[in-house]
Amino acid sequence: MILIMRTSIKGDDLLIDDEVLPKDHQAFLSDKAKVFKASRSKVSFLILQSEPIGEPVTMYGPFVMNTEEEINQAYSDYRSTRFGGWPWERSDPVHGKEKKRFAKYADGSKEERKISSLNI
């Protein structure tokens, strides 16, 4: 089984043997040779291949489980613990009142940017 995942991150429609696979869609392909091409410009996609597992598969958001009940439980677990919980004694922000974006790199350097507003 081969799965093609398309997202709207970048690119145009993907053509698979002249069939359009639009953004935010997926396709299951047979093992026969296929021709992939972009309809007008560059396109990004992900190809995954595996053997069938012989079990039902349900996916929603970032979670893939066997049943809808398991998906609901995964969301419940995530909401209650964020998959590990908050290990500090207090729940207040740990970076102070200044809203900043930052990145720490492997070489020890740090990059900071101020955020004017947050869209939550």
N, C-alpha and C positions, 0 to 999 in steps of 0.2 A: 504494500500500500504506500502511495506517495501522496503527501498533503502539501499543497501550496497555500501559504498564508500571505494575503495582501493587506497592507495597511495604507492609511492616507498620509503617511509621513512625508513621502516625496514621490514624484513621478506621475506618469500618465497611466492609462489603462494598459493592462498586460494582455497580450493575445497569445492564446495557447491553441495551436492548430486553427487559427482564424476565429476562435471563440473568444469573446471578451470576458476577462475576469476583472470586474471593476474594483475600485478601492474599497477597503473594509469588507472584503469577501474572501472565501476560501474555496478550494476545489480538491476533490479526491480524484487522483488519476490512476489509470491502469499502468501496467509496466511496459506498455508499448512506447516506442519513440515518439516524442512530442517536439514541436517547434515552438519556441518561446520568442516573442519579440514585443517591443514597445509599440504602441499604436502611433505615437507622434514624437515623443521625446524619451528621455531616460526613465527607467522604472526600477523600483526596489521591491524585492519579494524574497521570501524565505521558503526553501524546499526542505521538507522533512521526510524521511523514509523509515519505515519500521515494518515488523511482522505484526499481523493482527493479534491482539491479546485475548480475543474470545470473550470479552466482558463488555458490558455497556459503558459508555463514556459520556459524561455530562460536563460541560464547561460553562463558566460564567465569570466574566472579569478575569482575574489572574488565576483562578482556581480551576483545576481539572480533577474530577472525582468520578465515581461510578454511578451515583444517584443524586437527585436533587436534594434529598435530605442531607447527604454528606456535604454538598455545596453550602447549604444553609448552616450546618454545624461549623464549617470552616470560616464562614463570615462571622458567626457568633464568637468563635475562638479568637479571631483576629480583633474584633471590636473590644473584647474583654481584656485581652493581654497584649495585643500588638505582636503576637508570637514571641513571647518572652517577658512581657511586662516592662514596667518602668523600675529600674533597679535603685533609684535614688529615693531618699526619705521624703522629699518635697516634690510637689507636682508643678511648681512654677517654672517659667522658662529658664533654661540654663545659660543663655547667651546675653542676658541683660535686657534692658528696655530698648536699646538700639536695634532696629531691624536691619540685619545685614545678611548678605549671602557670602559664603566663604568656601574655599577649597584648600585642602592641605595636600601637597604633592609628595611623592616618594623622596624627592631630593631635599625635603624639609622646608621648601618655600611655601608661602601662603598667599592667597589672593582673596581680597575682600571687595564687595560691592554693596553700596547702600541700596535699600529698597524703598521707593517712595510710597508704595501702597501694596497691599496684599489682596489678591482676589481669591477668596476661599469659598 
